[in-house]
Amino acid sequence: MNLVELEARLSENLDAVQNLRFQQALQQIEDSTQIRKMKREISQIKTVLREYQLGIRQPKSNN
């Protein structure tokens, strides 16, 4: 995934977590582990974005 895709996915996941929290508050959520899974994915995306920022990970070139 490139940086634009990662940032878009991060935004989608943050919105999804917020919606899941509302559902949990209203006791409408069926699988309570969804929030944990989504937060884990958010953390992974943020880690990759930070690695790009620090230069640890380099964007793949399209050769």
Biopython code that builds the backbone (N, CA, C, O; Angstrom):
import numpy as np
from Bio.PDB.StructureBuilder import StructureBuilder

atoms = [
    (1, "MET", "N", (0.841, -1.181, 0.000)),
    (1, "MET", "CA", (0.000, 0.000, 0.000)),
    (1, "MET", "C", (0.886, 1.244, 0.000)),
    (1, "MET", "O", (1.930, 1.281, 0.651)),
    (2, "ASN", "N", (0.456, 2.245, -0.732)),
    (2, "ASN", "CA", (1.211, 3.483, -0.721)),
    (2, "ASN", "C", (0.677, 4.403, 0.383)),
    (2, "ASN", "O", (-0.286, 4.069, 1.073)),
    (3, "LEU", "N", (1.307, 5.542, 0.534)),
    (3, "LEU", "CA", (0.963, 6.453, 1.628)),
    (3, "LEU", "C", (-0.483, 6.939, 1.542)),
    (3, "LEU", "O", (-1.162, 7.030, 2.565)),
    (4, "VAL", "N", (-0.955, 7.248, 0.355)),
    (4, "VAL", "CA", (-2.320, 7.752, 0.188)),
    (4, "VAL", "C", (-3.329, 6.683, 0.602)),
    (4, "VAL", "O", (-4.311, 6.977, 1.284)),
    (5, "GLU", "N", (-3.082, 5.447, 0.188)),
    (5, "GLU", "CA", (-3.979, 4.354, 0.551)),
    (5, "GLU", "C", (-3.971, 4.114, 2.058)),
    (5, "GLU", "O", (-5.016, 3.857, 2.656)),
    (6, "LEU", "N", (-2.791, 4.198, 2.666)),
    (6, "LEU", "CA", (-2.694, 3.997, 4.112)),
    (6, "LEU", "C", (-3.457, 5.069, 4.876)),
    (6, "LEU", "O", (-4.178, 4.771, 5.827)),
    (7, "GLU", "N", (-3.295, 6.316, 4.454)),
    (7, "GLU", "CA", (-3.995, 7.408, 5.137)),
    (7, "GLU", "C", (-5.504, 7.300, 4.954)),
    (7, "GLU", "O", (-6.260, 7.606, 5.877)),
    (8, "ALA", "N", (-5.953, 6.869, 3.774)),
    (8, "ALA", "CA", (-7.381, 6.688, 3.540)),
    (8, "ALA", "C", (-7.921, 5.550, 4.414)),
    (8, "ALA", "O", (-8.999, 5.662, 4.999)),
    (9, "ARG", "N", (-7.166, 4.469, 4.492)),
    (9, "ARG", "CA", (-7.584, 3.323, 5.315)),
    (9, "ARG", "C", (-7.634, 3.710, 6.790)),
    (9, "ARG", "O", (-8.533, 3.290, 7.518)),
    (10, "LEU", "N", (-6.660, 4.517, 7.226)),
    (10, "LEU", "CA", (-6.630, 4.986, 8.605)),
    (10, "LEU", "C", (-7.872, 5.811, 8.921)),
    (10, "LEU", "O", (-8.490, 5.632, 9.971)),
    (11, "SER", "N", (-8.231, 6.701, 8.028)),
    (11, "SER", "CA", (-9.417, 7.533, 8.229)),
    (11, "SER", "C", (-10.685, 6.675, 8.299)),
    (11, "SER", "O", (-11.552, 6.899, 9.144)),
    (12, "GLU", "N", (-10.779, 5.697, 7.404)),
    (12, "GLU", "CA", (-11.945, 4.808, 7.410)),
    (12, "GLU", "C", (-12.033, 4.031, 8.722)),
    (12, "GLU", "O", (-13.113, 3.887, 9.294)),
    (13, "ASN", "N", (-10.898, 3.534, 9.190)),
    (13, "ASN", "CA", (-10.883, 2.737, 10.412)),
    (13, "ASN", "C", (-11.223, 3.578, 11.639)),
    (13, "ASN", "O", (-11.903, 3.099, 12.547)),
    (14, "LEU", "N", (-10.759, 4.820, 11.675)),
    (14, "LEU", "CA", (-11.089, 5.688, 12.800)),
    (14, "LEU", "C", (-12.591, 5.947, 12.847)),
    (14, "LEU", "O", (-13.192, 5.950, 13.921)),
    (15, "ASP", "N", (-13.198, 6.165, 11.675)),
    (15, "ASP", "CA", (-14.651, 6.341, 11.617)),
    (15, "ASP", "C", (-15.372, 5.074, 12.052)),
    (15, "ASP", "O", (-16.374, 5.134, 12.765)),
    (16, "ALA", "N", (-14.857, 3.924, 11.620)),
    (16, "ALA", "CA", (-15.479, 2.651, 11.969)),
    (16, "ALA", "C", (-15.427, 2.401, 13.472)),
    (16, "ALA", "O", (-16.396, 1.913, 14.053)),
    (17, "VAL", "N", (-14.296, 2.732, 14.108)),
    (17, "VAL", "CA", (-14.180, 2.547, 15.559)),
    (17, "VAL", "C", (-15.178, 3.431, 16.286)),
    (17, "VAL", "O", (-15.796, 3.005, 17.262)),
    (18, "GLN", "N", (-15.336, 4.650, 15.818)),
    (18, "GLN", "CA", (-16.295, 5.550, 16.450)),
    (18, "GLN", "C", (-17.717, 4.987, 16.334)),
    (18, "GLN", "O", (-18.479, 5.013, 17.300)),
    (19, "ASN", "N", (-18.064, 4.486, 15.163)),
    (19, "ASN", "CA", (-19.391, 3.898, 14.979)),
    (19, "ASN", "C", (-19.576, 2.659, 15.849)),
    (19, "ASN", "O", (-20.651, 2.447, 16.408)),
    (20, "LEU", "N", (-18.529, 1.837, 15.965)),
    (20, "LEU", "CA", (-18.615, 0.644, 16.805)),
    (20, "LEU", "C", (-18.792, 1.010, 18.278)),
    (20, "LEU", "O", (-19.514, 0.335, 19.011)),
    (21, "ARG", "N", (-18.132, 2.079, 18.699)),
    (21, "ARG", "CA", (-18.292, 2.515, 20.092)),
    (21, "ARG", "C", (-19.718, 2.990, 20.363)),
    (21, "ARG", "O", (-20.274, 2.724, 21.429)),
    (22, "PHE", "N", (-20.305, 3.694, 19.397)),
    (22, "PHE", "CA", (-21.702, 4.103, 19.549)),
    (22, "PHE", "C", (-22.605, 2.887, 19.633)),
    (22, "PHE", "O", (-23.512, 2.834, 20.464)),
    (23, "GLN", "N", (-22.356, 1.906, 18.770)),
    (23, "GLN", "CA", (-23.158, 0.689, 18.798)),
    (23, "GLN", "C", (-23.007, -0.042, 20.128)),
    (23, "GLN", "O", (-23.970, -0.589, 20.666)),
    (24, "GLN", "N", (-21.778, -0.042, 20.649)),
    (24, "GLN", "CA", (-21.541, -0.710, 21.928)),
    (24, "GLN", "C", (-22.287, 0.019, 23.048)),
    (24, "GLN", "O", (-22.858, -0.619, 23.933)),
    (25, "ALA", "N", (-22.281, 1.327, 23.010)),
    (25, "ALA", "CA", (-22.979, 2.105, 24.035)),
    (25, "ALA", "C", (-24.477, 1.854, 23.996)),
    (25, "ALA", "O", (-25.147, 1.866, 25.028)),
    (26, "LEU", "N", (-24.987, 1.629, 22.810)),
    (26, "LEU", "CA", (-26.408, 1.357, 22.653)),
    (26, "LEU", "C", (-26.725, -0.131, 22.726)),
    (26, "LEU", "O", (-27.869, -0.539, 22.529)),
    (27, "GLN", "N", (-25.722, -0.925, 23.005)),
    (27, "GLN", "CA", (-25.832, -2.376, 23.126)),
    (27, "GLN", "C", (-26.373, -3.012, 21.848)),
    (27, "GLN", "O", (-27.177, -3.942, 21.897)),
    (28, "GLN", "N", (-25.923, -2.501, 20.712)),
    (28, "GLN", "CA", (-26.350, -3.044, 19.423)),
    (28, "GLN", "C", (-25.236, -3.846, 18.753)),
    (28, "GLN", "O", (-25.446, -4.408, 17.678)),
    (29, "ILE", "N", (-24.074, -3.908, 19.362)),
    (29, "ILE", "CA", (-22.941, -4.577, 18.739)),
    (29, "ILE", "C", (-23.027, -6.076, 19.016)),
    (29, "ILE", "O", (-23.302, -6.495, 20.140)),
    (30, "GLU", "N", (-22.791, -6.870, 17.986)),
    (30, "GLU", "CA", (-22.875, -8.315, 18.131)),
    (30, "GLU", "C", (-21.543, -8.923, 18.547)),
    (30, "GLU", "O", (-21.495, -9.787, 19.422)),
    (31, "ASP", "N", (-20.462, -8.471, 17.919)),
    (31, "ASP", "CA", (-19.134, -9.015, 18.194)),
    (31, "ASP", "C", (-18.287, -7.931, 18.839)),
    (31, "ASP", "O", (-17.812, -7.023, 18.157)),
    (32, "SER", "N", (-18.099, -8.018, 20.134)),
    (32, "SER", "CA", (-17.374, -6.964, 20.855)),
    (32, "SER", "C", (-15.886, -6.953, 20.551)),
    (32, "SER", "O", (-15.198, -5.998, 20.912)),
    (33, "THR", "N", (-15.373, -7.980, 19.900)),
    (33, "THR", "CA", (-13.942, -7.998, 19.558)),
    (33, "THR", "C", (-13.654, -7.173, 18.307)),
    (33, "THR", "O", (-12.490, -6.963, 17.965)),
    (34, "GLN", "N", (-14.689, -6.706, 17.622)),
    (34, "GLN", "CA", (-14.481, -5.894, 16.428)),
    (34, "GLN", "C", (-13.721, -4.618, 16.751)),
    (34, "GLN", "O", (-12.867, -4.190, 15.974)),
    (35, "ILE", "N", (-14.022, -4.008, 17.891)),
    (35, "ILE", "CA", (-13.347, -2.767, 18.273)),
    (35, "ILE", "C", (-11.861, -3.036, 18.476)),
    (35, "ILE", "O", (-11.017, -2.274, 18.003)),
    (36, "ARG", "N", (-11.547, -4.111, 19.173)),
    (36, "ARG", "CA", (-10.145, -4.455, 19.429)),
    (36, "ARG", "C", (-9.396, -4.719, 18.123)),
    (36, "ARG", "O", (-8.259, -4.276, 17.957)),
    (37, "LYS", "N", (-10.025, -5.434, 17.207)),
    (37, "LYS", "CA", (-9.391, -5.738, 15.924)),
    (37, "LYS", "C", (-9.151, -4.463, 15.117)),
    (37, "LYS", "O", (-8.100, -4.297, 14.497)),
    (38, "MET", "N", (-10.132, -3.571, 15.131)),
    (38, "MET", "CA", (-10.010, -2.329, 14.376)),
    (38, "MET", "C", (-8.913, -1.440, 14.970)),
    (38, "MET", "O", (-8.137, -0.829, 14.235)),
    (39, "LYS", "N", (-8.856, -1.371, 16.303)),
    (39, "LYS", "CA", (-7.819, -0.567, 16.958)),
    (39, "LYS", "C", (-6.436, -1.133, 16.674)),
    (39, "LYS", "O", (-5.475, -0.377, 16.526)),
    (40, "ARG", "N", (-6.326, -2.443, 16.596)),
    (40, "ARG", "CA", (-5.041, -3.078, 16.274)),
    (40, "ARG", "C", (-4.610, -2.710, 14.860)),
    (40, "ARG", "O", (-3.440, -2.414, 14.621)),
    (41, "GLU", "N", (-5.553, -2.729, 13.927)),
    (41, "GLU", "CA", (-5.231, -2.357, 12.550)),
    (41, "GLU", "C", (-4.826, -0.887, 12.451)),
    (41, "GLU", "O", (-3.914, -0.538, 11.702)),
    (42, "ILE", "N", (-5.508, -0.029, 13.212)),
    (42, "ILE", "CA", (-5.153, 1.390, 13.240)),
    (42, "ILE", "C", (-3.721, 1.556, 13.734)),
    (42, "ILE", "O", (-2.958, 2.337, 13.167)),
    (43, "SER", "N", (-3.354, 0.834, 14.776)),
    (43, "SER", "CA", (-2.001, 0.917, 15.317)),
    (43, "SER", "C", (-0.969, 0.464, 14.298)),
    (43, "SER", "O", (0.096, 1.069, 14.175)),
    (44, "GLN", "N", (-1.279, -0.588, 13.573)),
    (44, "GLN", "CA", (-0.349, -1.084, 12.560)),
    (44, "GLN", "C", (-0.158, -0.066, 11.442)),
    (44, "GLN", "O", (0.961, 0.143, 10.973)),
    (45, "ILE", "N", (-1.241, 0.561, 11.019)),
    (45, "ILE", "CA", (-1.146, 1.572, 9.965)),
    (45, "ILE", "C", (-0.341, 2.771, 10.450)),
    (45, "ILE", "O", (0.508, 3.289, 9.723)),
    (46, "LYS", "N", (-0.608, 3.215, 11.683)),
    (46, "LYS", "CA", (0.138, 4.344, 12.227)),
    (46, "LYS", "C", (1.622, 4.025, 12.346)),
    (46, "LYS", "O", (2.461, 4.901, 12.136)),
    (47, "THR", "N", (1.955, 2.789, 12.679)),
    (47, "THR", "CA", (3.353, 2.373, 12.772)),
    (47, "THR", "C", (4.029, 2.451, 11.411)),
    (47, "THR", "O", (5.147, 2.953, 11.301)),
    (48, "VAL", "N", (3.366, 1.964, 10.387)),
    (48, "VAL", "CA", (3.939, 2.004, 9.042)),
    (48, "VAL", "C", (4.113, 3.445, 8.582)),
    (48, "VAL", "O", (5.146, 3.790, 8.008)),
    (49, "LEU", "N", (3.113, 4.291, 8.828)),
    (49, "LEU", "CA", (3.226, 5.704, 8.442)),
    (49, "LEU", "C", (4.387, 6.379, 9.166)),
    (49, "LEU", "O", (5.099, 7.193, 8.577)),
    (50, "ARG", "N", (4.577, 6.046, 10.426)),
    (50, "ARG", "CA", (5.686, 6.631, 11.191)),
    (50, "ARG", "C", (7.034, 6.120, 10.668)),
    (50, "ARG", "O", (8.010, 6.870, 10.639)),
    (51, "GLU", "N", (7.090, 4.871, 10.265)),
    (51, "GLU", "CA", (8.324, 4.332, 9.692)),
    (51, "GLU", "C", (8.681, 5.063, 8.403)),
    (51, "GLU", "O", (9.852, 5.348, 8.155)),
    (52, "TYR", "N", (7.677, 5.369, 7.580)),
    (52, "TYR", "CA", (7.931, 6.162, 6.379)),
    (52, "TYR", "C", (8.462, 7.544, 6.758)),
    (52, "TYR", "O", (9.396, 8.052, 6.138)),
    (53, "GLN", "N", (7.864, 8.137, 7.771)),
    (53, "GLN", "CA", (8.244, 9.480, 8.206)),
    (53, "GLN", "C", (9.681, 9.518, 8.711)),
    (53, "GLN", "O", (10.406, 10.479, 8.452)),
    (54, "LEU", "N", (10.093, 8.479, 9.428)),
    (54, "LEU", "CA", (11.445, 8.429, 9.979)),
    (54, "LEU", "C", (12.486, 7.928, 8.977)),
    (54, "LEU", "O", (13.687, 7.994, 9.241)),
    (55, "GLY", "N", (12.030, 7.433, 7.843)),
    (55, "GLY", "CA", (12.949, 6.916, 6.837)),
    (55, "GLY", "C", (13.339, 5.468, 7.058)),
    (55, "GLY", "O", (14.217, 4.953, 6.365)),
    (56, "ILE", "N", (12.714, 4.814, 7.992)),
    (56, "ILE", "CA", (13.003, 3.405, 8.247)),
    (56, "ILE", "C", (12.483, 2.562, 7.093)),
    (56, "ILE", "O", (13.121, 1.593, 6.682)),
    (57, "ARG", "N", (11.342, 2.933, 6.584)),
    (57, "ARG", "CA", (10.720, 2.222, 5.469)),
    (57, "ARG", "C", (10.687, 3.168, 4.289)),
    (57, "ARG", "O", (10.310, 4.331, 4.430)),
    (58, "GLN", "N", (11.079, 2.677, 3.125)),
    (58, "GLN", "CA", (11.102, 3.503, 1.923)),
    (58, "GLN", "C", (9.941, 3.106, 1.004)),
    (58, "GLN", "O", (9.623, 1.925, 0.869)),
    (59, "PRO", "N", (9.316, 4.102, 0.377)),
    (59, "PRO", "CA", (8.252, 3.773, -0.575)),
    (59, "PRO", "C", (8.812, 2.910, -1.698)),
    (59, "PRO", "O", (9.935, 3.124, -2.156)),
    (60, "LYS", "N", (8.026, 1.939, -2.136)),
    (60, "LYS", "CA", (8.461, 1.061, -3.214)),
    (60, "LYS", "C", (8.427, 1.834, -4.523)),
    (60, "LYS", "O", (7.475, 2.558, -4.812)),
    (61, "SER", "N", (9.484, 1.667, -5.307)),
    (61, "SER", "CA", (9.523, 2.312, -6.620)),
    (61, "SER", "C", (8.860, 1.395, -7.632)),
    (61, "SER", "O", (8.885, 0.175, -7.475)),
    (62, "ASN", "N", (8.277, 1.964, -8.655)),
    (62, "ASN", "CA", (7.557, 1.192, -9.667)),
    (62, "ASN", "C", (8.467, 0.906, -10.850)),
    (62, "ASN", "O", (8.240, 1.408, -11.951)),
    (63, "ASN", "N", (9.488, 0.105, -10.626)),
    (63, "ASN", "CA", (10.433, -0.250, -11.707)),
    (63, "ASN", "C", (9.965, -1.435, -12.473)),
    (63, "ASN", "O", (10.634, -1.867, -13.412)),
]
sb = StructureBuilder()
sb.init_structure("model")
sb.init_model(0)
sb.init_chain("A")
sb.init_seg("    ")
for serial, (resi, resn, name, xyz) in enumerate(atoms, 1):
    if name == "N":
        sb.init_residue(resn, " ", resi, " ")
    sb.init_atom(name, np.array(xyz, "f"), 0.0, 1.0, " ", f" {name:<3s}", serial, name[0])
structure = sb.get_structure()
